[in-house]
Amino acid sequence: MTNRNGLKSLLRPEDSVLILIDHQPFQFANMHSHDATVIVNNVVGLAKAAKGFGVPTILSSVVAKQGGAILPQLTEVFPDQPIYDRTFINTWEDETVVEAIKATGRKQLVIAALWTEICLAMPVIQALGEGWDVTFVTDASGGVTREAHDVAVQRMIMAGGNPMTWMAVIAEWQRDWARVATVGTLANTLVGHGGGSGIAFLWEQQLLATPVPEQELVGA
């Protein structure tokens, strides 16, 4: 397995493509590795960040007629974009989806899916075998059980995949606070989906906007 290290191994928005797979009602109904509310929050935050950073995003479902449409929160982020509905459990065996990914011209795949052990592991392992640079987002994905999720993560790491959490992904896309064009995207995503980090950011903005008193308080 090739070690992933050095500056060039870090994610770059200009080279990334985000692939979101099967965030559908059927999969959520039997996902027990994570709280469903957390996964919804994380994957939607990741999607909003990708849009703000100009990262192309591929949305795919499996047999949506039976399994249900993907999260409306995701389609609201990308309202004018096709959703690739598959019969293949393994997304990477669906030529239409793979061709859409190749058409972006990007080399760094960032993937999240339900379930981790099936619809995430299969395309990650196949794409790695074909020479792609693959990052999988562990906290925007979930499995039937915690064990199923954890074993799948181990399996993908052994295959050469790069595990990351969603906030780590968007921080790596930003990389430098001097990249002012995307600071707003990062800040808005944190406020909307970053929990305590978003609250702390708002507090910081409040403090920065608070005028300094003309006189010190008595006894201070």
N, C-alpha and C positions, 0 to 999 in steps of 0.2 A: 504494500500500500504506500503510495506517495505521500510524504508528509506535506501538510498544508501550512506553509509558513512564508514569511516575507511580505513586503508591502503589496506585491502584485496579487497575492492570494486574497486580499480584502475585497469586499463587494464594492462595486462602482455603479452608480445609477445608469451611466451611459452604456454599460455592458450587461445590465441585468434585465431579465424578463421574469415577471411574477406569474405563476401558474396556480390557480385555486381550483381544487378538485372536490366535487361532491359534498359541498356544505349544504345538505338537503335534509328535509324532515325525517326521512327513514333512518338515515345515519345518526342524526341527533338522538333519535328515540332510543337507541341502544348504545350510546356512547357513555361510558362510566369511568373513563380514566381522568376526566376533568369535569368541572361544572360547565354545563352548556352555556351559561351566561358569559363565562370567562372566554370561552372559545369564540363566541359571537363577537364580543368586544374586541378581542385580539385580531381576528381575521379582518374585521371591518376597518380597524385602525391601520392594519398593514395595507389594505387596499387603498385607503384614502392617501396614505403616505406615498404609495407607488404612483398614484395619479399625480400628486403634487411634484414628485421628483421626475416625472416624465418617463417612468418605467412602464413599458407595455405590459398589459395584464391579460392573460388568457383565462376565461371562465369556462368550466366544463362540468356537466352533470352526467349521471348515468341513469338511463331509462327513467327520465323525469315523469313520464306518464304514470308510472307506478310509485316511484320514490319521492315524488314531489319536486317542485321548482327549487332552485338554489335560493339562499337567503335574499329577500327583497332589499335588505340593507346593502348587499353587494351590487345588485343590479341598479340601485339608485346611484351608486358611485359611478357606474359605467352604463348609463341608460341607452346609449346608441351603439352598443357593442354586441356582437353575436355571442350566444351561449352554445357551446359545442356539446350536444347531447350524444352520448355514446351507448353502444351495447357492450363494448369491451370493458371488463373490470379494470384491466391494465391500460391506463390512458396512453401509454407509449406504444401500444399496438394499434391505436386509432390514427390512421394516416392523415386524416383531416386536421386533427389537433396538432400532430407533430409538424405538419407542413406550415400551420399558422405560427408555431413557435419558431421554426427555421426562418420564416419570412421576416421576422423582426430583426434578424441579423445579429442578435445578441448571443453571447456565449455562456453567460452565468445564469443558470436556472435557479430560481428561488421558488420552492414548492411547499404548499400546505394542502392537507387533504383530510377527509374523513373516509374510512378509518385508517389510522396510522399503519396498522399491520397488513393492510391489503392495498387500498387505493393510493396510499403514499409510498409504501415500500416497493411495490412493483415497478412504477415508472422511475423512481429514484435509482433502483438497482440496474434497470435496463439502460437508462440514460448514462449512468456512470460507465457501464460496460462499453458504450459507444463513444466514450471520450469526452462527455460533457462535464463542465464544472457545475456540481450540484450542491446547493444548500437546501436543507429542509428545515421548516420552521416548526419546532416542537410544540410551542404553546398556541399555535393557530391550527393545530391538528389534534385529533383525539382518537382513542381506540375503544374497543368494546370493554376492555378491562385495563387497569393500570399495568398489569403484567404484559398484556398484549402490546400496549403502547411502548413500554420500556424495552421489551425484547426486540420489537421492530426497530427502535432507535439504535440498539446495539448492532443489529443486523446491517442497517444502513451505514453505520460508522465503519464496520468491518469491510464493507464494500467500497469505502472511500468517500462517503458522503460527509458533508459539513453541517453539523447540527447547530442551530442558532435559535434564540427567542426573538419575538417580533420587534421588541424595542431595540435589541442589539442590531437587527437588520437595518432599521431606519437610521440609527446612529452611525452605522458604517457607511450608509449612503451619504449622510451629511459630511462626516469626517472632519470638517474644518468650519468653525463658526464664521470665518471670513467669507464663506460662500453664502452671501446674504440673500441670494435669489431663492434659496430653499429654507432659510431659517424660519420663515413664517409657516411653511408647510409642516416642519418638524414641531414647532410650538403649538400650532392648532391641533395637530394629531395627539400630542401629549395631553393637552387640555381636555380633548374629547374622549380619549381612550387610555390615558396613561396613569389613571388612578392618583396615587399620592404625588407622583412626579408632576402631573398636571396641576394639582392643587398648589404645590409648592411654587410652580412657575407663576400662577396667578397672584399668589401672595407676594412674590418677588416684584412683580409688576406694580402691585399696590404700593409696596414700600418705596419703590423708585419714583412713583408719582406723588408721594406724600411730601408736601413742602416742609422744610426744616423750620421749626418754631423760631420766632424772632428772639425770644428770651428762653433761657433754660427754666425748667420747672423748679419752683422753690423746693429746696431740700433734695434735689436730684444730685 
